[in-house]
């Protein structure tokens, strides 16, 4: 991808303002997003192409904010899915064509000096910095942006579960936390 330094600087500045500071994750995320957009053929992700793009990020760190800044995709708009695998990777899916491109950062030695590290991340050629794979993304009807496909009540906790995220267990409809026997949140009244 032939990106002009001024164009990269503009995206980095916007991502820094969105995220709150500049770091290596912001540089990687901006470059990942620009490469993913270029490889899927999406030119205007915040404008005329905004309904074509769905992004899957695989980490809950700075790069995700950078990808949000460049693409305009967000979890609340259901155009960004967070699959927190702890990997510096993201998949860009063109919903119109079905073309999917996964961009992941290659492992490389890190520099101790953050300034020198960010300079390397800005200047390293894409092919030395990233692995790019084309493929497909399996989507269900509940994965697409738009109005909820379905809403059901969990038979155990009584909370509403949207978009086919419910689980049938012994003839009852449960939310995932109830079906799996717990979740990250423990109510105060439930503590021993």
Short mmCIF file of the C-alpha atoms (twelve columns), coordinates in Angstrom:
data_MODEL
# 
_entry.id   MODEL 
# 
loop_
_atom_site.group_PDB 
_atom_site.id 
_atom_site.type_symbol 
_atom_site.label_atom_id 
_atom_site.label_alt_id 
_atom_site.label_comp_id 
_atom_site.label_asym_id 
_atom_site.label_seq_id 
_atom_site.Cartn_x 
_atom_site.Cartn_y 
_atom_site.Cartn_z 
_atom_site.pdbx_PDB_model_num 
ATOM 1   C CA . UNK A 1   0.000   0.000   0.000  1 
ATOM 2   C CA . UNK A 2   1.469   3.345   -1.031 1 
ATOM 3   C CA . UNK A 3   0.532   5.669   1.802  1 
ATOM 4   C CA . UNK A 4   1.834   9.227   1.780  1 
ATOM 5   C CA . UNK A 5   3.518   10.333  5.045  1 
ATOM 6   C CA . UNK A 6   1.065   13.251  5.412  1 
ATOM 7   C CA . UNK A 7   -1.913  10.887  5.041  1 
ATOM 8   C CA . UNK A 8   -0.509  8.535   7.694  1 
ATOM 9   C CA . UNK A 9   0.261   11.496  9.972  1 
ATOM 10  C CA . UNK A 10  -3.341  12.715  9.660  1 
ATOM 11  C CA . UNK A 11  -4.755  9.327   10.623 1 
ATOM 12  C CA . UNK A 12  -2.267  9.014   13.506 1 
ATOM 13  C CA . UNK A 13  -3.217  12.455  14.802 1 
ATOM 14  C CA . UNK A 14  -6.934  11.622  14.666 1 
ATOM 15  C CA . UNK A 15  -6.367  8.278   16.409 1 
ATOM 16  C CA . UNK A 16  -4.201  9.903   19.088 1 
ATOM 17  C CA . UNK A 17  -6.946  12.452  19.820 1 
ATOM 18  C CA . UNK A 18  -9.566  9.677   19.984 1 
ATOM 19  C CA . UNK A 19  -7.449  7.414   22.210 1 
ATOM 20  C CA . UNK A 20  -5.819  10.049  24.421 1 
ATOM 21  C CA . UNK A 21  -2.131  9.411   23.725 1 
ATOM 22  C CA . UNK A 22  0.251   8.159   21.053 1 
ATOM 23  C CA . UNK A 23  1.828   4.729   21.416 1 
ATOM 24  C CA . UNK A 24  2.945   1.750   19.350 1 
ATOM 25  C CA . UNK A 25  -0.526  0.207   19.486 1 
ATOM 26  C CA . UNK A 26  -2.024  3.302   17.890 1 
ATOM 27  C CA . UNK A 27  0.535   3.205   15.074 1 
ATOM 28  C CA . UNK A 28  -0.070  -0.518  14.499 1 
ATOM 29  C CA . UNK A 29  -3.860  -0.135  14.629 1 
ATOM 30  C CA . UNK A 30  -3.911  2.762   12.168 1 
ATOM 31  C CA . UNK A 31  -1.677  0.910   9.738  1 
ATOM 32  C CA . UNK A 32  -3.677  -2.323  10.138 1 
ATOM 33  C CA . UNK A 33  -6.926  -0.478  9.408  1 
ATOM 34  C CA . UNK A 34  -5.540  1.322   6.369  1 
ATOM 35  C CA . UNK A 35  -4.120  -1.918  4.985  1 
ATOM 36  C CA . UNK A 36  -7.353  -3.839  5.649  1 
ATOM 37  C CA . UNK A 37  -9.436  -1.151  3.955  1 
ATOM 38  C CA . UNK A 38  -7.122  -1.043  0.959  1 
ATOM 39  C CA . UNK A 39  -7.148  -4.833  0.556  1 
ATOM 40  C CA . UNK A 40  -10.971 -5.055  0.795  1 
ATOM 41  C CA . UNK A 41  -11.416 -2.119  -1.585 1 
ATOM 42  C CA . UNK A 42  -13.347 0.001   0.907  1 
ATOM 43  C CA . UNK A 43  -12.380 3.616   0.266  1 
ATOM 44  C CA . UNK A 44  -14.819 5.654   2.364  1 
ATOM 45  C CA . UNK A 45  -15.555 3.696   5.586  1 
ATOM 46  C CA . UNK A 46  -17.069 6.674   7.402  1 
ATOM 47  C CA . UNK A 47  -19.075 7.871   4.407  1 
ATOM 48  C CA . UNK A 48  -20.649 6.096   1.473  1 
ATOM 49  C CA . UNK A 49  -19.087 2.687   2.334  1 
ATOM 50  C CA . UNK A 50  -20.042 2.761   6.043  1 
ATOM 51  C CA . UNK A 51  -22.767 0.111   5.683  1 
ATOM 52  C CA . UNK A 52  -20.436 -2.250  3.813  1 
ATOM 53  C CA . UNK A 53  -17.794 -2.682  6.519  1 
ATOM 54  C CA . UNK A 54  -17.738 -5.034  9.494  1 
ATOM 55  C CA . UNK A 55  -14.530 -5.304  11.550 1 
ATOM 56  C CA . UNK A 56  -13.495 -8.042  13.974 1 
ATOM 57  C CA . UNK A 57  -10.697 -7.027  16.360 1 
ATOM 58  C CA . UNK A 58  -8.813  -9.660  18.337 1 
ATOM 59  C CA . UNK A 59  -7.458  -7.512  21.171 1 
ATOM 60  C CA . UNK A 60  -8.835  -5.068  23.721 1 
ATOM 61  C CA . UNK A 61  -5.910  -2.658  23.628 1 
ATOM 62  C CA . UNK A 62  -4.877  0.623   22.006 1 
ATOM 63  C CA . UNK A 63  -4.955  -0.735  18.451 1 
ATOM 64  C CA . UNK A 64  -8.724  -1.228  18.736 1 
ATOM 65  C CA . UNK A 65  -9.210  2.501   19.356 1 
ATOM 66  C CA . UNK A 66  -7.012  3.266   16.345 1 
ATOM 67  C CA . UNK A 67  -9.043  0.920   14.137 1 
ATOM 68  C CA . UNK A 68  -12.238 2.574   15.410 1 
ATOM 69  C CA . UNK A 69  -10.817 5.997   14.602 1 
ATOM 70  C CA . UNK A 70  -9.837  5.078   11.032 1 
ATOM 71  C CA . UNK A 71  -12.900 2.996   10.105 1 
ATOM 72  C CA . UNK A 72  -15.670 4.579   12.158 1 
ATOM 73  C CA . UNK A 73  -16.745 1.042   13.157 1 
ATOM 74  C CA . UNK A 74  -17.944 0.658   16.748 1 
ATOM 75  C CA . UNK A 75  -19.426 -2.106  18.891 1 
ATOM 76  C CA . UNK A 76  -22.494 0.036   19.648 1 
ATOM 77  C CA . UNK A 77  -23.249 0.303   15.945 1 
ATOM 78  C CA . UNK A 78  -22.682 -3.462  15.620 1 
ATOM 79  C CA . UNK A 79  -20.049 -2.793  12.961 1 
ATOM 80  C CA . UNK A 80  -17.171 -3.863  15.226 1 
ATOM 81  C CA . UNK A 81  -16.981 -7.221  16.979 1 
ATOM 82  C CA . UNK A 82  -14.432 -7.715  19.760 1 
ATOM 83  C CA . UNK A 83  -13.009 -11.218 19.882 1 
ATOM 84  C CA . UNK A 84  -10.485 -10.746 22.669 1 
ATOM 85  C CA . UNK A 85  -7.923  -13.406 21.842 1 
ATOM 86  C CA . UNK A 86  -5.030  -11.174 22.948 1 
ATOM 87  C CA . UNK A 87  -3.728  -11.042 19.365 1 
ATOM 88  C CA . UNK A 88  -2.697  -7.905  17.505 1 
ATOM 89  C CA . UNK A 89  -5.001  -8.744  14.613 1 
ATOM 90  C CA . UNK A 90  -8.185  -7.589  12.912 1 
ATOM 91  C CA . UNK A 91  -10.393 -8.850  10.091 1 
ATOM 92  C CA . UNK A 92  -12.054 -6.448  7.679  1 
ATOM 93  C CA . UNK A 93  -15.176 -7.752  5.952  1 
ATOM 94  C CA . UNK A 94  -16.900 -6.143  2.984  1 
ATOM 95  C CA . UNK A 95  -20.533 -7.138  3.561  1 
ATOM 96  C CA . UNK A 96  -21.417 -6.306  -0.047 1 
ATOM 97  C CA . UNK A 97  -18.836 -8.572  -1.707 1 
ATOM 98  C CA . UNK A 98  -18.116 -11.033 1.121  1 
ATOM 99  C CA . UNK A 99  -14.378 -10.358 0.798  1 
ATOM 100 C CA . UNK A 100 -12.615 -10.740 4.150  1 
ATOM 101 C CA . UNK A 101 -9.026  -9.772  4.916  1 
ATOM 102 C CA . UNK A 102 -7.289  -10.572 8.211  1 
ATOM 103 C CA . UNK A 103 -4.286  -8.415  9.110  1 
ATOM 104 C CA . UNK A 104 -2.045  -9.531  11.976 1 
ATOM 105 C CA . UNK A 105 1.186   -8.051  13.315 1 
ATOM 106 C CA . UNK A 106 4.244   -10.224 12.771 1 
ATOM 107 C CA . UNK A 107 6.383   -10.979 15.779 1 
ATOM 108 C CA . UNK A 108 9.589   -8.958  15.823 1 
ATOM 109 C CA . UNK A 109 12.146  -7.708  18.344 1 
ATOM 110 C CA . UNK A 110 10.938  -4.653  20.300 1 
ATOM 111 C CA . UNK A 111 13.037  -1.561  20.913 1 
ATOM 112 C CA . UNK A 112 13.412  -0.222  24.470 1 
ATOM 113 C CA . UNK A 113 13.059  3.423   23.386 1 
ATOM 114 C CA . UNK A 114 9.338   4.133   22.720 1 
ATOM 115 C CA . UNK A 115 10.167  6.932   20.275 1 
ATOM 116 C CA . UNK A 116 12.458  4.720   18.235 1 
ATOM 117 C CA . UNK A 117 9.861   1.917   18.382 1 
ATOM 118 C CA . UNK A 118 7.110   4.163   16.985 1 
ATOM 119 C CA . UNK A 119 9.447   5.408   14.232 1 
ATOM 120 C CA . UNK A 120 10.103  1.802   13.179 1 
ATOM 121 C CA . UNK A 121 6.363   1.004   13.281 1 
ATOM 122 C CA . UNK A 122 5.628   4.034   11.072 1 
ATOM 123 C CA . UNK A 123 8.329   3.269   8.515  1 
ATOM 124 C CA . UNK A 124 8.578   -0.519  8.246  1 
ATOM 125 C CA . UNK A 125 7.066   -1.813  4.978  1 
ATOM 126 C CA . UNK A 126 3.680   -3.530  5.345  1 
ATOM 127 C CA . UNK A 127 5.066   -6.899  4.276  1 
ATOM 128 C CA . UNK A 128 7.659   -6.816  7.092  1 
ATOM 129 C CA . UNK A 129 5.175   -5.656  9.718  1 
ATOM 130 C CA . UNK A 130 2.014   -7.628  8.893  1 
ATOM 131 C CA . UNK A 131 0.723   -10.983 7.748  1 
ATOM 132 C CA . UNK A 132 -2.277  -10.514 5.445  1 
ATOM 133 C CA . UNK A 133 -4.693  -13.372 4.723  1 
ATOM 134 C CA . UNK A 134 -7.798  -13.434 2.560  1 
ATOM 135 C CA . UNK A 135 -10.663 -15.683 3.547  1 
ATOM 136 C CA . UNK A 136 -14.255 -15.789 4.690  1 
ATOM 137 C CA . UNK A 137 -16.149 -14.858 7.842  1 
ATOM 138 C CA . UNK A 138 -18.999 -17.059 9.033  1 
ATOM 139 C CA . UNK A 139 -21.903 -14.824 10.047 1 
ATOM 140 C CA . UNK A 140 -25.285 -15.658 11.464 1 
ATOM 141 C CA . UNK A 141 -28.377 -13.469 11.184 1 
ATOM 142 C CA . UNK A 142 -27.785 -12.158 14.706 1 
ATOM 143 C CA . UNK A 143 -24.306 -10.894 13.780 1 
ATOM 144 C CA . UNK A 144 -25.308 -8.206  11.303 1 
ATOM 145 C CA . UNK A 145 -25.831 -4.517  12.049 1 
ATOM 146 C CA . UNK A 146 -29.423 -3.312  12.299 1 
ATOM 147 C CA . UNK A 147 -32.397 -3.953  14.506 1 
ATOM 148 C CA . UNK A 148 -32.320 -6.964  16.858 1 
ATOM 149 C CA . UNK A 149 -33.285 -10.204 15.142 1 
ATOM 150 C CA . UNK A 150 -34.850 -11.682 18.272 1 
ATOM 151 C CA . UNK A 151 -35.283 -10.956 21.964 1 
ATOM 152 C CA . UNK A 152 -36.031 -13.643 24.558 1 
ATOM 153 C CA . UNK A 153 -36.059 -13.779 28.350 1 
ATOM 154 C CA . UNK A 154 -33.660 -16.014 30.233 1 
ATOM 155 C CA . UNK A 155 -35.676 -18.586 32.183 1 
ATOM 156 C CA . UNK A 156 -33.241 -18.389 35.119 1 
ATOM 157 C CA . UNK A 157 -32.332 -14.687 35.641 1 
ATOM 158 C CA . UNK A 158 -35.224 -13.116 33.729 1 
ATOM 159 C CA . UNK A 159 -33.016 -10.748 31.743 1 
ATOM 160 C CA . UNK A 160 -33.552 -10.093 28.046 1 
ATOM 161 C CA . UNK A 161 -31.145 -11.734 25.587 1 
ATOM 162 C CA . UNK A 162 -30.855 -10.228 22.101 1 
ATOM 163 C CA . UNK A 163 -29.749 -11.427 18.710 1 
ATOM 164 C CA . UNK A 164 -29.729 -15.175 19.168 1 
ATOM 165 C CA . UNK A 165 -27.154 -15.134 21.976 1 
ATOM 166 C CA . UNK A 166 -29.426 -17.392 24.069 1 
ATOM 167 C CA . UNK A 167 -28.669 -21.041 24.805 1 
ATOM 168 C CA . UNK A 168 -31.237 -23.874 24.995 1 
ATOM 169 C CA . UNK A 169 -30.629 -26.069 28.072 1 
ATOM 170 C CA . UNK A 170 -32.985 -28.918 29.016 1 
ATOM 171 C CA . UNK A 171 -35.874 -27.322 27.113 1 
ATOM 172 C CA . UNK A 172 -35.342 -23.885 28.683 1 
ATOM 173 C CA . UNK A 173 -33.916 -20.739 27.110 1 
ATOM 174 C CA . UNK A 174 -30.992 -19.331 29.122 1 
ATOM 175 C CA . UNK A 175 -28.520 -16.490 28.720 1 
ATOM 176 C CA . UNK A 176 -24.901 -17.598 28.324 1 
ATOM 177 C CA . UNK A 177 -23.845 -16.768 31.910 1 
ATOM 178 C CA . UNK A 178 -26.742 -18.796 33.361 1 
ATOM 179 C CA . UNK A 179 -26.137 -21.648 30.907 1 
ATOM 180 C CA . UNK A 180 -22.437 -21.747 31.696 1 
ATOM 181 C CA . UNK A 181 -22.857 -21.501 35.462 1 
ATOM 182 C CA . UNK A 182 -21.653 -17.964 36.097 1 
ATOM 183 C CA . UNK A 183 -19.986 -14.934 34.663 1 
ATOM 184 C CA . UNK A 184 -17.444 -12.269 35.560 1 
ATOM 185 C CA . UNK A 185 -19.926 -10.344 37.777 1 
ATOM 186 C CA . UNK A 186 -20.904 -11.607 41.219 1 
ATOM 187 C CA . UNK A 187 -23.706 -9.595  42.882 1 
ATOM 188 C CA . UNK A 188 -22.930 -8.428  46.439 1 
ATOM 189 C CA . UNK A 189 -25.827 -10.452 47.851 1 
ATOM 190 C CA . UNK A 190 -24.413 -13.624 46.248 1 
ATOM 191 C CA . UNK A 191 -20.959 -13.365 47.862 1 
ATOM 192 C CA . UNK A 192 -20.191 -15.767 50.752 1 
# 
